[in-house]
Amino acid sequence: MADTKKYSKKILRYPGKFLWRVLKGFRRNQGLLLSGGVAYNSLLSLIPMLALILIGLSQFIEQEKLLEIIITELELIVPGHAEKIAEEVAAFLEYRQYVGIIGIGVMLFFSSMAFSMLENAMSVIFYHRIKIHRRHFIISAIIPYIYMILMGVGIVIVTIISGVLDAIEAETFTILGKSLGFEGISRIGLYLVGVAGLILMLTSLYLVMPVGHITVRHALLGGITAAILWEITRHVLVWYFAKLSLVNIIYGSFATAVVVLLSIEVASIILLLGAQVIAEFERATEELVELEQQADSWE
């Protein structure tokens, strides 16, 4: 740990130089192209993945409540269009009895595409690790479905928290003859829970998707930074598409798909830039270690 701190200080002594190195590495790795691939596959995965999760959870939890939670959480990823996506998922669920084994298999395949593409993108950014570590293809095939299960568990947890917050919001108490309540606590609480879930998801992606080992400290720092950047960007995107964008005029009925795709691509750029920061920090540390070893060998 001491060595890591020592190298961190040396690398971050010139933050502008390190940032330039990160941007050059991102360009060298075709980061924008990778982000586009991740965004496209995420768009393909979004509805079938949500549909599968809701099919499973609706056996235990009321479907309307699940859709309400999905809309709240989707607003953190595709701002302004969460309700339309939820409507598509709800429309599919009305015909779920007609989906056979083959249909479920196709949905499972499309649901995994986003995670598979993200893993491939991470392998490009962390190419220096591929020379040392390789992941078995079975593990790569299982990872997307583990994430889907964890997302389902997350939705259950959020649903429980939502019920608790609704109960608290309904309570009132009297102080000096004035009735006071907790109006709005449910909305604020769900937002904070959603942000916390987003940070945990991003942190886990930095931990799991690249081959090899990333320290929890670096992954958590990357997850928090990416979440903050995305929250800022999300509000900018909402303002831009509401006030300045001509996307509805240009694309017409395709506008929703285009806006969702652009939103996911911006999120993918932030996610992969965070990965590039971690990768460049690792490579810079390795270079400093090699220089020290060479200096010691000359002595």
C-alpha positions as CSV (number, residue, x, y, z in Angstrom):
1,M,0.0,0.0,0.0
2,A,2.9,2.3,0.8
3,D,4.4,1.8,-2.6
4,T,1.0,2.5,-4.3
5,K,0.7,5.8,-2.4
6,K,4.2,6.7,-3.3
7,Y,3.6,6.1,-7.0
8,S,0.2,7.8,-6.8
9,K,1.9,11.0,-5.6
10,K,4.4,10.9,-8.4
11,I,1.8,10.3,-11.1
12,L,-0.7,12.9,-9.8
13,R,2.0,15.5,-9.3
14,Y,1.3,16.6,-12.9
15,P,-2.5,16.0,-13.3
16,G,-2.6,17.8,-16.6
17,K,0.0,15.5,-18.1
18,F,-1.8,12.4,-16.7
19,L,-5.2,13.6,-18.1
20,W,-3.6,14.1,-21.5
21,R,-2.2,10.6,-21.3
22,V,-5.7,9.3,-20.4
23,L,-7.3,11.1,-23.4
24,K,-4.5,9.9,-25.8
25,G,-5.0,6.3,-24.5
26,F,-8.8,6.6,-24.9
27,R,-8.3,7.8,-28.5
28,R,-5.7,5.1,-29.2
29,N,-8.2,2.4,-28.0
30,Q,-11.0,3.9,-30.2
31,G,-12.9,4.8,-27.0
32,L,-15.8,6.5,-28.9
33,L,-16.2,3.5,-31.1
34,L,-16.2,1.2,-28.2
35,S,-18.8,3.4,-26.4
36,G,-21.0,3.3,-29.4
37,G,-20.9,-0.5,-29.4
38,V,-21.7,-0.7,-25.7
39,A,-24.6,1.8,-26.2
40,Y,-26.0,-0.1,-29.2
41,N,-25.9,-3.4,-27.4
42,S,-27.3,-1.9,-24.2
43,L,-30.3,-0.6,-26.2
44,L,-30.9,-4.1,-27.6
45,S,-30.6,-5.6,-24.1
46,L,-32.6,-3.1,-22.2
47,I,-36.2,-4.2,-22.8
48,P,-35.7,-8.0,-22.9
49,M,-33.6,-7.8,-19.8
50,L,-36.2,-5.8,-17.9
51,A,-39.0,-8.0,-19.2
52,L,-37.2,-11.2,-17.9
53,I,-36.6,-9.6,-14.5
54,L,-40.2,-8.4,-14.2
55,I,-41.6,-11.8,-15.3
56,G,-39.6,-13.4,-12.5
57,L,-40.4,-10.8,-9.8
58,S,-44.1,-10.4,-10.7
59,Q,-44.7,-13.9,-9.2
60,F,-44.0,-12.3,-5.8
61,I,-44.5,-8.6,-6.2
62,E,-47.4,-6.6,-7.7
63,Q,-46.5,-5.7,-11.3
64,E,-47.7,-2.1,-11.1
65,K,-45.4,-1.5,-8.1
66,L,-42.5,-3.1,-10.0
67,L,-43.1,-0.8,-13.0
68,E,-43.2,2.2,-10.7
69,I,-39.8,1.3,-9.3
70,I,-38.4,0.6,-12.8
71,I,-39.4,4.0,-14.0
72,T,-37.8,5.7,-11.0
73,E,-34.5,3.8,-11.5
74,L,-34.5,4.2,-15.3
75,E,-34.7,8.0,-14.9
76,L,-31.1,7.8,-13.7
77,I,-30.0,6.1,-16.9
78,V,-32.3,7.3,-19.7
79,P,-33.7,10.7,-18.4
80,G,-37.0,11.8,-19.8
81,H,-37.9,8.5,-21.5
82,A,-38.2,6.1,-18.6
83,E,-42.0,5.9,-18.8
84,K,-41.9,5.1,-22.5
85,I,-39.5,2.2,-22.0
86,A,-41.6,1.0,-19.1
87,E,-44.7,1.1,-21.3
88,E,-42.9,-1.1,-23.9
89,V,-42.0,-3.6,-21.1
90,A,-45.6,-3.6,-19.8
91,A,-47.0,-4.1,-23.3
92,F,-44.7,-7.1,-23.7
93,L,-45.7,-8.6,-20.3
94,E,-49.3,-8.6,-21.5
95,Y,-48.3,-11.3,-24.0
96,R,-45.8,-13.2,-21.9
97,Q,-48.0,-16.4,-21.9
98,Y,-47.2,-16.7,-25.6
99,V,-43.4,-16.7,-25.1
100,G,-42.1,-20.2,-25.3
101,I,-38.8,-21.8,-24.4
102,I,-37.2,-20.6,-27.7
103,G,-38.5,-17.1,-27.0
104,I,-37.0,-17.1,-23.5
105,G,-33.7,-18.3,-24.9
106,V,-33.7,-15.5,-27.5
107,M,-34.4,-13.0,-24.7
108,L,-31.7,-14.3,-22.5
109,F,-29.2,-14.0,-25.5
110,F,-30.2,-10.4,-26.2
111,S,-30.2,-9.5,-22.5
112,S,-26.5,-10.6,-22.2
113,M,-25.3,-8.6,-25.2
114,A,-24.7,-5.4,-23.2
115,F,-22.5,-7.0,-20.6
116,S,-20.6,-9.1,-23.2
117,M,-19.8,-6.0,-25.3
118,L,-18.7,-4.1,-22.1
119,E,-16.4,-6.9,-21.2
120,N,-14.9,-6.8,-24.7
121,A,-14.5,-3.0,-24.5
122,M,-12.7,-3.4,-21.1
123,S,-10.4,-6.0,-22.5
124,V,-9.3,-3.4,-25.2
125,I,-8.7,-0.7,-22.6
126,F,-6.9,-3.1,-20.2
127,Y,-4.9,-4.8,-23.1
128,H,-1.8,-4.9,-21.0
129,R,-3.5,-7.4,-18.7
130,I,-4.5,-9.8,-21.5
131,K,-0.8,-10.7,-21.8
132,I,-0.8,-12.0,-18.2
133,H,-4.4,-12.9,-17.4
134,R,-7.1,-14.6,-19.5
135,R,-10.7,-15.3,-18.5
136,H,-12.3,-18.6,-19.2
137,F,-15.1,-18.3,-21.8
138,I,-17.6,-20.0,-19.4
139,I,-17.0,-17.3,-16.8
140,S,-17.5,-14.6,-19.4
141,A,-20.8,-16.3,-20.4
142,I,-22.1,-16.6,-16.8
143,I,-21.2,-13.0,-15.8
144,P,-24.2,-11.3,-17.6
145,Y,-26.7,-13.6,-16.0
146,I,-25.2,-13.1,-12.5
147,Y,-25.6,-9.3,-13.1
148,M,-29.3,-9.9,-14.1
149,I,-30.0,-11.8,-10.9
150,L,-28.3,-9.1,-8.8
151,M,-30.3,-6.4,-10.6
152,G,-33.5,-8.4,-9.7
153,V,-32.4,-8.6,-6.1
154,G,-31.7,-4.8,-6.2
155,I,-35.2,-4.1,-7.5
156,V,-36.6,-6.2,-4.6
157,I,-34.6,-4.3,-2.1
158,V,-35.7,-1.0,-3.6
159,T,-39.3,-2.1,-3.5
160,I,-39.1,-3.0,0.2
161,I,-37.4,0.4,0.9
162,S,-40.1,2.1,-1.1
163,G,-42.8,0.5,0.9
164,V,-41.1,1.6,4.2
165,L,-40.7,5.1,2.9
166,D,-44.4,5.3,1.8
167,A,-45.4,4.2,5.3
168,I,-43.3,6.8,6.9
169,E,-44.6,9.5,4.5
170,A,-48.2,8.6,5.5
171,E,-47.4,9.3,9.2
172,T,-48.0,12.7,10.7
173,F,-47.1,14.1,14.1
174,T,-48.2,17.2,16.0
175,I,-45.9,19.8,17.5
176,L,-47.3,22.9,19.3
177,G,-50.7,22.2,17.7
178,K,-49.3,22.0,14.2
179,S,-49.5,18.8,12.1
180,L,-46.2,17.9,10.5
181,G,-45.4,15.1,8.1
182,F,-42.8,13.6,5.9
183,E,-44.1,14.8,2.5
184,G,-41.7,14.0,-0.3
185,I,-39.5,11.7,1.7
186,S,-40.4,8.7,-0.5
187,R,-39.3,10.5,-3.7
188,I,-36.0,11.8,-2.1
189,G,-35.3,8.5,-0.5
190,L,-35.8,6.5,-3.8
191,Y,-33.5,9.0,-5.6
192,L,-30.8,8.5,-3.0
193,V,-31.2,4.7,-3.0
194,G,-31.0,4.8,-6.8
195,V,-27.8,6.9,-6.8
196,A,-26.3,4.5,-4.2
197,G,-27.3,1.5,-6.4
198,L,-25.7,3.2,-9.5
199,I,-22.4,3.7,-7.6
200,L,-22.4,0.1,-6.5
201,M,-23.2,-1.1,-10.0
202,L,-20.4,1.1,-11.5
203,T,-17.9,-0.1,-8.8
204,S,-18.8,-3.7,-9.5
205,L,-18.3,-3.2,-13.3
206,Y,-14.8,-1.8,-12.7
207,L,-14.0,-4.8,-10.3
208,V,-15.5,-7.6,-12.4
209,M,-15.3,-6.7,-16.1
210,P,-11.6,-6.2,-16.6
211,V,-9.5,-9.4,-16.3
212,G,-7.0,-9.5,-13.4
213,H,-7.3,-7.7,-10.1
214,I,-8.4,-4.1,-9.4
215,T,-8.3,-2.9,-5.8
216,V,-11.7,-2.1,-4.2
217,R,-10.4,1.4,-3.4
218,H,-9.7,2.2,-7.0
219,A,-12.9,0.6,-8.3
220,L,-15.0,2.5,-5.6
221,L,-13.3,5.8,-6.5
222,G,-14.0,5.2,-10.2
223,G,-17.6,4.3,-9.4
224,I,-18.2,7.4,-7.3
225,T,-16.5,9.7,-9.9
226,A,-18.4,8.2,-12.8
227,A,-21.7,8.5,-10.9
228,I,-21.1,12.1,-10.1
229,L,-20.1,12.9,-13.7
230,W,-23.1,11.1,-15.0
231,E,-25.5,12.9,-12.6
232,I,-24.2,16.3,-13.9
233,T,-24.3,15.1,-17.5
234,R,-27.8,13.7,-17.1
235,H,-29.2,17.0,-16.0
236,V,-27.5,18.7,-18.9
237,L,-28.9,16.2,-21.3
238,V,-32.5,16.7,-19.9
239,W,-32.1,20.5,-20.3
240,Y,-30.6,20.1,-23.8
241,F,-33.2,17.7,-25.2
242,A,-36.0,19.8,-23.7
243,K,-34.8,23.3,-24.8
244,L,-32.3,23.1,-27.7
245,S,-32.4,19.8,-29.4
246,L,-34.1,19.3,-32.8
247,V,-34.1,15.6,-32.5
248,N,-37.9,15.3,-32.5
249,I,-38.1,17.4,-35.7
250,I,-35.3,15.5,-37.5
251,Y,-36.1,11.9,-36.4
252,G,-39.8,12.0,-35.9
253,S,-41.1,8.7,-34.6
254,F,-37.5,7.5,-34.1
255,A,-36.7,10.3,-31.7
256,T,-37.2,8.3,-28.5
257,A,-34.8,5.5,-29.7
258,V,-32.2,8.1,-30.8
259,V,-32.4,10.0,-27.5
260,V,-32.1,6.8,-25.4
261,L,-29.2,5.6,-27.6
262,L,-27.4,9.0,-27.2
263,S,-28.0,9.0,-23.4
264,I,-26.6,5.5,-23.1
265,E,-23.6,6.3,-25.3
266,V,-22.7,9.4,-23.1
267,A,-23.0,7.1,-20.0
268,S,-20.8,4.5,-21.8
269,I,-18.1,7.2,-22.6
270,I,-18.0,8.2,-18.9
271,L,-17.8,4.6,-17.8
272,L,-15.0,3.7,-20.3
273,L,-13.1,6.9,-19.5
274,G,-13.1,5.9,-15.9
275,A,-11.7,2.5,-16.9
276,Q,-9.0,4.3,-19.0
277,V,-8.0,6.3,-16.0
278,I,-7.5,3.1,-14.0
279,A,-5.6,1.4,-16.8
280,E,-3.3,4.4,-17.4
281,F,-2.6,4.6,-13.7
282,E,-1.6,1.0,-13.7
283,R,0.6,1.4,-16.7
284,A,2.2,4.5,-15.3
285,T,2.9,2.7,-12.0
286,E,4.5,-0.2,-13.9
287,E,6.7,2.2,-15.8
288,L,7.8,3.9,-12.5
289,V,8.6,0.5,-11.0
290,E,10.7,-0.5,-14.1
291,L,12.6,2.8,-13.9
292,E,13.4,2.3,-10.3
293,Q,14.5,-1.3,-10.9
294,Q,16.8,-0.1,-13.8
295,A,18.2,2.6,-11.6
296,D,18.9,0.1,-8.8
297,S,20.6,-2.3,-11.3
298,W,23.0,0.5,-12.4
299,E,24.1,1.2,-8.8
